[in-house]
């Protein structure tokens, strides 16, 4: 039975070549349409394959012959379909990787902005301390406490924003439809 399947698959694969030969011989004489010619070719290929299988001393069986011939005819199309599905899933993986890179870049930019903000707060605190040093001692202590508290609050806020931005997925564009009455 396996020899039936294998030889029929080879015959089905070569049916395009057989159709070209039959096209020259029968189309003009019998005025066949494309569909009729394809059906005639498939039948001729099955008969030839059955004769070849019988030469091997194996009894030709209908089911493996038809399945093998169909696999031969449509096998290349099935392989091409499988390759396009694989390519599409590969594109999806590339899109996900690109989105992850974008999120990482956004987190890095946010971290740099947080560092710049922390530097600005530190410089502002230093200026406030210098200004407070020229004032009486109680005012200087109060000013230093206020600037230190402001610096800590700003640092915590930027740190929260950084971690939140790193955790968020890439933003999606959404569209809204207008309802019509």
C-alpha positions in Angstrom: 0.0 0.0 0.0 2.9 2.4 0.7 4.2 1.9 -2.8 0.8 3.0 -4.1 0.9 6.2 -2.1 4.5 7.1 -3.1 4.1 6.5 -6.8 0.8 8.3 -6.9 2.3 11.3 -5.1 5.1 11.4 -7.7 2.4 11.1 -10.5 0.4 13.9 -8.9 3.4 16.1 -8.7 4.1 15.5 -12.4 0.5 16.0 -13.5 1.3 19.7 -14.5 3.7 18.3 -17.1 1.2 15.7 -18.2 -1.4 18.5 -18.6 0.8 20.4 -21.0 1.2 17.3 -23.1 -2.5 16.5 -23.1 -3.3 20.2 -23.8 -1.5 20.0 -27.1 -3.2 16.7 -28.1 -6.8 17.1 -27.0 -7.8 20.8 -26.5 -8.0 21.6 -30.2 -9.7 18.4 -31.2 -12.3 18.2 -28.5 -12.6 21.9 -27.4 -12.0 21.2 -23.7 -12.2 23.9 -21.0 -9.4 24.4 -18.5 -11.4 22.6 -15.8 -12.2 19.6 -18.1 -8.6 19.3 -19.2 -7.4 19.3 -15.5 -9.9 16.6 -14.7 -8.9 14.5 -17.7 -5.2 14.9 -16.8 -5.9 13.8 -13.2 -7.8 10.7 -14.5 -5.0 9.8 -17.0 -2.3 10.2 -14.3 -4.2 7.8 -11.9 -4.6 5.2 -14.7 -0.9 5.4 -15.5 0.1 5.2 -11.9 -2.1 2.2 -11.4 -0.4 0.5 -14.3 3.1 1.3 -13.0 2.2 0.0 -9.5 1.0 -3.3 -11.0 4.4 -3.7 -12.7 5.9 -3.8 -9.2 3.7 -6.8 -8.4 1.6 -4.8 -6.0 -2.2 -4.7 -6.3 -3.2 -1.1 -6.9 -5.6 0.2 -4.3 -7.9 3.2 -4.9 -7.6 5.0 -1.6 -3.8 5.3 -1.4 -3.6 6.1 -5.2 -6.1 9.0 -4.8 -4.6 10.3 -1.6 -1.1 10.1 -3.1 -2.1 11.9 -6.3 -3.9 14.6 -4.4 -0.8 15.1 -2.2 1.3 15.3 -5.3 -0.9 17.9 -7.0 -1.5 20.1 -3.9 1.7 19.3 -2.0 3.7 22.3 -3.3 0.7 24.6 -2.5 0.5 23.2 1.0 4.2 23.7 1.6 4.0 27.3 0.3 1.0 27.9 2.6 3.0 26.5 5.6 5.9 28.8 4.8 3.7 31.9 4.7 2.2 31.0 8.0 5.7 30.5 9.5 6.8 33.9 8.0 3.7 35.6 9.5 4.4 34.2 13.0 8.0 35.4 12.6 6.8 38.9 11.8 4.7 38.8 14.9 7.7 37.9 17.1 9.7 40.8 15.4 6.9 43.2 16.3 6.8 42.1 19.9 10.6 42.4 20.2 10.4 45.9 18.6 7.7 47.0 21.1 9.8 45.7 24.0 12.8 47.7 22.7 10.6 50.8 22.5 9.5 50.3 26.1 13.1 49.9 27.2 14.1 53.1 25.4 11.3 54.9 27.0 12.3 53.7 30.5 15.9 54.7 29.8 14.8 58.2 28.7 12.6 58.5 31.8 15.5 57.5 34.0 17.8 60.1 32.4 15.1 62.7 33.0 14.8 61.7 36.6 18.5 62.0 37.1 18.4 65.5 35.5 15.6 66.5 37.8 17.4 65.2 40.9 20.5 67.2 39.8 18.3 70.3 39.4 16.8 69.8 42.8 20.2 69.4 44.4 21.5 72.6 42.8 18.3 74.5 43.9 18.8 73.1 47.5 22.4 74.3 47.4 21.4 77.8 46.3 18.7 77.9 49.0 21.2 76.9 51.6 23.6 79.7 50.5 20.7 82.2 50.6 19.6 80.9 54.0 23.2 81.1 55.4 23.1 84.9 54.9 19.9 85.1 57.0 19.5 84.5 60.8 20.1 81.0 62.1 16.5 80.0 62.6 15.5 81.0 59.1 18.5 79.0 57.7 17.5 75.9 59.5 13.9 76.2 58.3 15.0 76.8 54.8 17.3 73.9 54.8 14.6 71.6 56.1 12.2 72.8 53.4 14.6 72.3 50.6 15.7 68.9 51.8 12.0 67.8 52.1 11.3 69.2 48.6 14.4 67.4 47.2 13.3 64.1 48.7 9.7 64.5 47.5 10.9 65.3 43.9 13.2 62.3 43.9 10.5 60.0 45.1 8.0 61.3 42.5 10.5 60.8 39.6 11.4 57.4 40.8 7.8 56.4 40.9 7.3 57.7 37.4 10.3 55.8 36.1 9.2 52.5 37.5 5.6 53.1 36.3 6.8 53.9 32.8 8.9 50.8 32.6 6.0 48.6 33.7 3.5 50.0 31.3 3.0 48.3 27.9 3.4 50.4 24.8 0.5 52.7 24.2 -2.1 51.6 21.7 -3.8 53.9 19.3 -7.5 53.7 19.7 -10.1 55.2 17.4 -13.7 55.9 18.3 -16.6 55.7 15.9 -19.2 58.4 15.8 -22.7 57.0 16.3 -25.1 57.8 13.5 -28.8 58.2 14.3 
